């Protein structure tokens, strides 16, 4: 997926971005903050949308071929060509790494005593947020809570470490477990990760907003009508998780299959799709039984019965009730 070509009447809103003279990929704090300032100037002038990329200082999650690429650099280099800025936050005291190993995305340098207020303001302005969470420390947890409080939970993608690694499993840890868009780092493709289903509809939405004529976009954002005109659709998100779950089950990775179904369930709940909630609950209950977790199976069967009832799905209600009866009879 490539963001759509910008309209010619949007040229004026791109000018602040084009005034940044340093080339993309430069890892010096000076270069990054210069380009970050241009992104914020474009937002101030015309509400040109940007993506906020949050990460833990001094701990880097590498990606791509041979684990030599930073996802924030991929996002920035890909989307800046289409006038979509990617902005991150940098510790002024952090020593930049050189070359491909260094952070090159535009940035805002923020001192420790200003970090919380600065990040809160950036979250309120961003149209999409990506949060790398290798460890759920106080700072990362607070950033995620700020996303929730700002009403940006459905516009936030949380990237967590893969299971079985050196880092703690975070799938079921609050507040991560309440986000509809959570993905393990190893589930993202090595190339063209920006087109992955967990990002795709959000990037398309940002692209459509960037396509607006600058004065119209400014008026729409300031009037609070942007989400009405450009709702978060979740297009392809639940289906992407369900396909991933089916693929994991095919190769015998039942626990990862169950986790993907759970993410699909969170999306279905956000969509208020009772039929999907009931169907996915049935799948999760089946996998819970296969994994020997009777309590979880009972819980999801009861949930499936509830939502199948709200959808008046009589065959599913009968099937789930019978499964529940058999489980309870063998206790």
C-alpha positions in Angstrom: 0.0 0.0 0.0 1.3 3.4 -0.9 -0.3 6.6 0.3 -2.2 8.4 -2.4 -0.5 11.1 -4.4 -1.0 14.5 -2.8 -3.4 17.0 -4.6 -1.8 20.0 -6.2 -3.9 22.4 -4.1 -2.1 21.1 -1.0 1.3 22.4 -2.1 1.3 25.3 0.3 0.8 23.0 3.3 3.9 21.0 2.3 6.3 24.0 2.2 7.4 23.9 5.9 8.4 20.3 5.5 10.4 21.1 2.4 12.3 23.9 4.1 14.1 21.3 6.3 17.4 21.2 4.5 19.1 18.2 6.1 18.6 14.9 4.2 16.5 12.1 5.7 18.4 9.6 7.6 20.8 12.0 9.4 21.0 10.9 13.0 22.3 14.0 14.6 20.0 15.6 17.2 20.3 18.9 15.4 19.1 17.5 12.1 16.3 15.5 13.6 15.0 18.4 15.7 15.2 20.8 12.7 12.9 18.4 10.7 10.7 17.9 13.7 10.2 21.6 14.0 9.1 21.7 10.4 6.5 19.0 11.0 5.0 21.0 14.0 5.1 24.2 12.0 3.1 22.5 9.3 0.5 21.4 11.9 0.3 24.8 13.4 -0.2 26.4 10.0 -2.6 24.1 8.3 -3.1 21.1 10.6 -1.0 19.0 8.3 -1.4 15.5 9.9 1.6 13.7 11.4 2.3 10.3 13.0 3.7 10.2 16.5 6.3 7.5 17.1 6.9 6.8 20.8 9.8 4.6 22.0 11.7 3.8 25.1 14.9 5.9 25.5 18.2 3.9 25.4 16.5 0.7 24.4 16.0 0.0 20.7 13.9 -2.6 19.0 15.6 -3.4 15.6 13.7 -4.7 12.7 14.1 -5.7 9.1 16.6 -7.8 7.3 19.4 -8.9 9.7 17.7 -6.8 12.4 19.5 -3.7 11.1 16.5 -1.4 10.6 14.6 0.9 12.9 10.8 0.9 12.2 10.6 4.6 12.9 13.2 5.3 10.1 11.2 3.1 7.7 8.0 5.0 8.5 9.7 8.4 8.2 11.5 7.7 4.9 8.4 6.0 3.3 5.7 8.5 4.4 7.6 11.8 4.3 7.8 11.3 0.5 4.1 11.7 0.6 4.0 14.7 2.9 3.1 12.7 6.0 5.5 13.6 8.8 6.6 11.1 11.4 7.7 12.7 14.6 9.3 11.1 17.6 10.7 12.4 21.0 14.4 12.4 21.8 16.3 12.8 25.0 18.6 15.8 24.5 21.3 13.9 26.4 21.1 10.8 24.2 24.2 10.0 22.2 23.1 9.3 18.6 24.1 6.1 17.0 25.6 6.4 13.5 24.4 5.1 10.2 21.6 2.5 9.8 21.7 1.7 13.5 20.8 5.3 14.5 17.5 7.0 14.9 16.9 9.3 11.9 13.2 10.3 12.2 12.3 13.9 12.8 12.2 14.6 16.6 11.3 17.0 19.3 14.0 17.2 22.0 12.3 17.1 25.4 14.0 17.4 28.8 12.8 15.1 31.6 10.9 17.8 33.5 8.9 18.7 30.4 8.4 15.2 29.0 4.9 14.4 30.3 3.3 17.7 29.1 5.1 17.6 25.8 4.1 14.1 25.0 0.5 14.7 26.1 0.3 17.7 23.7 1.8 15.7 20.8 -0.7 12.8 21.4 -3.6 15.3 21.2 -2.3 16.6 17.9 -1.3 13.3 16.2 -3.7 11.5 13.9 -1.8 8.2 14.4 0.4 7.0 17.2 2.9 4.1 17.1 4.2 3.0 20.5 7.2 0.6 20.9 7.0 -1.1 24.2 9.9 -3.5 24.8 9.3 -3.1 28.6 6.3 -1.7 30.3 7.9 0.8 32.5 6.3 3.8 34.2 6.9 6.1 31.2 5.5 3.7 28.6 2.5 3.0 30.7 1.8 6.7 31.2 2.1 7.3 27.5 -0.5 4.6 26.8 -2.8 6.0 29.5 -2.5 9.4 27.8 -3.5 7.9 24.5 -6.6 6.4 26.2 -7.5 9.7 27.9 -7.1 11.7 24.7 -9.5 9.3 22.9 -6.8 8.0 20.7 -6.9 4.3 21.7 -8.2 3.3 18.3 -5.5 5.4 16.5 -2.7 3.8 18.5 -0.6 0.8 17.4 1.3 -0.9 20.2 4.4 -3.0 19.3 5.5 -5.5 21.9 8.3 -8.1 22.0 7.6 -11.6 20.6 6.7 -14.4 23.1 9.5 -16.6 24.2 12.2 -13.9 24.1 14.2 -12.2 26.8 11.5 -9.6 27.6 8.4 -10.1 29.6 5.2 -11.1 27.8 3.0 -8.1 27.6 -0.1 -9.3 25.7 -2.3 -9.5 28.8 -0.9 -6.6 30.8 -3.0 -3.5 31.4 -3.3 -1.1 29.7 -1.9 -2.9 26.7 -4.6 -5.5 26.7 -7.3 -2.9 26.1 -5.8 -1.6 22.9 -7.3 -3.0 19.7 -4.0 -2.7 17.7 -1.3 -4.7 19.4 1.3 -6.6 17.4 4.5 -8.6 18.2 7.6 -7.2 16.5 8.3 -10.5 14.8 4.9 -10.4 13.1 5.7 -7.4 11.0 7.2 -8.1 7.6 10.9 -7.3 7.2 10.1 -5.0 4.2 7.2 -2.6 3.7 6.0 -3.0 7.2 4.0 0.2 6.9 1.5 -1.7 4.7 0.8 -4.3 7.4 -2.9 -4.7 8.3 -2.3 -3.3 11.8 -1.2 0.1 10.3 -3.0 0.1 6.9 -6.3 1.8 7.6 -4.8 4.4 9.9 -2.1 5.3 7.3 -4.9 5.6 4.6 -6.9 7.8 6.9 -3.9 10.1 7.6 -3.2 10.2 3.8 -6.8 11.2 3.1 -6.6 14.0 5.7 -3.4 15.2 4.2 -5.1 15.3 0.8 -7.6 18.0 2.0 -7.1 21.6 0.9 -5.2 23.3 3.7 -7.8 25.8 4.7 -10.6 23.2 4.7 -8.5 20.9 6.9 -7.7 23.7 9.3 -11.3 24.6 9.7 -12.4 21.0 10.1 -9.8 20.2 12.7 -10.5 23.3 14.7 -14.2 22.8 14.6 -13.8 19.2 15.9 -15.4 17.7 12.8 -12.4 15.6 11.6 -13.4 12.3 13.1 -17.0 12.7 11.8 -15.6 13.2 8.2 -12.8 10.7 8.6 -13.8 8.0 11.1 -11.4 5.3 12.2 -12.8 2.3 10.2 -10.7 -0.6 11.4 -10.9 -1.8 7.8 -9.1 -5.1 7.5 -7.9 -5.1 11.1 -10.1 -7.8 12.6 -9.8 -9.9 9.5 -6.0 -9.6 9.6 -5.9 -10.9 13.2 -8.3 -13.8 12.3 -6.1 -14.8 9.4 -3.0 -14.7 11.5 -4.8 -16.8 14.1 -5.7 -19.4 11.5 -2.2 -19.4 10.1 -0.7 -20.0 13.6 -3.1 -22.8 14.3 -2.2 -24.5 10.9 1.5 -24.7 12.1 0.6 -25.9 15.6 1.2 -22.6 17.4 -2.0 -22.7 19.4 -1.1 -20.1 22.0 -0.1 -17.5 19.4 -3.3 -18.4 17.5 -5.3 -17.8 20.7 -3.6 -14.4 21.2 -4.4 -13.3 17.7 -8.0 -14.3 18.1 -8.1 -12.3 21.4 -6.9 -9.2 19.5 -9.6 -9.8 16.9 -12.0 -10.0 19.8 -10.9 -6.6 21.1 -11.4 -5.1 17.6 -14.9 -6.7 17.3 -15.8 -5.2 20.7 -14.5 -1.7 19.5 -16.7 -2.2 16.4 -19.7 -3.3 18.6 -20.0 -6.2 16.3 -22.0 -8.8 18.4 -21.9 -11.5 15.7 -18.1 -11.3 15.4 -17.7 -11.3 19.2 -19.8 -14.5 19.5 -17.9 -16.2 16.6 -14.4 -15.3 17.9 -15.4 -16.2 21.5 -16.2 -19.7 20.2 -12.8 -20.0 18.5 -11.0 -18.8 21.7 -12.9 -21.3 23.8 -12.0 -24.1 21.5 -8.3 -23.2 21.6 -8.5 -22.8 25.4 -9.7 -26.4 25.7 -6.9 -27.6 23.4 -4.4 -25.8 25.7 -6.0 -27.3 28.8 -7.4 -24.1 30.2 -10.9 -25.2 31.2 -11.7 -22.0 33.1 -10.9 -19.8 30.1 -13.0 -22.0 27.9 -16.0 -21.7 30.2 -15.6 -17.9 30.4 -15.4 -17.5 26.6 -18.3 -19.9 26.0 -20.5 -17.8 28.4 -19.4 -14.7 26.6 -20.2 -16.3 23.2 -23.7 -17.3 24.4 -24.3 -13.7 25.6 -23.4 -12.0 22.4 -25.0 -14.7 20.2 -28.2 -14.0 22.1 -27.9 -10.3 21.4 -27.5 -11.2 17.7 -30.3 -13.7 17.9 -28.0 -16.4 16.5 -30.0 -19.5 17.7 -27.8 -22.2 16.2 -24.7 -20.8 17.8 -26.5 -20.3 21.1 -27.6 -24.0 21.1 -24.1 -25.2 20.1 -22.3 -23.1 22.8 -24.8 -24.0 25.5 -24.3 -27.7 24.7 -20.5 -27.3 24.9 -20.8 -25.5 28.2 -23.1 -28.2 29.6 -20.6 -30.9 28.7 -17.8 -29.0 30.3 -19.7 -28.3 33.5 -20.9 -32.0 33.6 -17.3 -33.2 33.7 -16.1 -31.0 36.5 
